[in-house]
Amino acid sequence: GNSVTQMEGPVTLSEEAFLTINCTYTATGYPSLFWYVQYPGEGLQLLLKATKADDKGSNKGFEATYRKETTSFHLEKGSVQVSDSAVYFCALRPYSGGGADGLTFGKGTHLIIQP
Amino acid sequence: AAGVIQSPRHLIKEKRETATLKCYPIPRHDTVYWYQQGPGQDPQFLISFYEKMQSDKGSIPDRFSAQQFSDYHSELNMSSLELGDSALYFCASSLKIAGGYEQYFGPGTRLTVT
């Protein structure tokens, strides 16, 4: 079956540090990959996506590259801010052509940025 | 921009009672999804609908049922509630003609079963 593995948290960094959150996946075919962010007490917000190998998704200074050879989609940001503190979920949607497939999420990584 | 609307936002029920959660997708979106997120857990996919037809099914208990109506809103019906059903329930919507790649989530309904 499909699965997503991401580094466990919490991850604690100082403001302006470089961020990497690792994500690897197991799936057949060519899934679409996503990063979602969840702030305390809120819903999930789509942060970025990639739908095919070597695609790079980017948004708000975050970026991730779809690496099929290593089945990875690591999230990076060059300089984090206190406001980036949240839980980050890596997710995949299997390739089926149907468009209504449910997402499979990783366990989530709690990111804490200290001033 | 309009977002996914879920109601109620909070719901408290007792064991063995029934609950109904509602979801109103983003205007023009034709596909809805339901997810369950337990405390400190990742969201688990329950079920999805496209054009009022069930499209994909995940780990939805037999006690739960859902449907999508002609105006595309959806309802999740939960019967014989158990303590373990206490969770955040998210609805998401997407537009299939756009590939359905991007699912937009609502704020969630927090269900507490006592």
Interface residues (C-beta under 8 A of the other chain):
Chain A: S32 Y36 E42 G43 L44 Q45 L46 K49 T51 F89 R93 G98 G99 A100 D101 G102 L103 T104 F105 G106 K107 G108
Chain B: V4 T31 Y33 Y35 Q41 D42 P43 Q44 F45 L46 I47 S48 F49 Y50 S55 D56 G58 F90 A92 S94 K96 G99 G100 Y101 E102 Q103 Y104 F105 G106 P107 G108
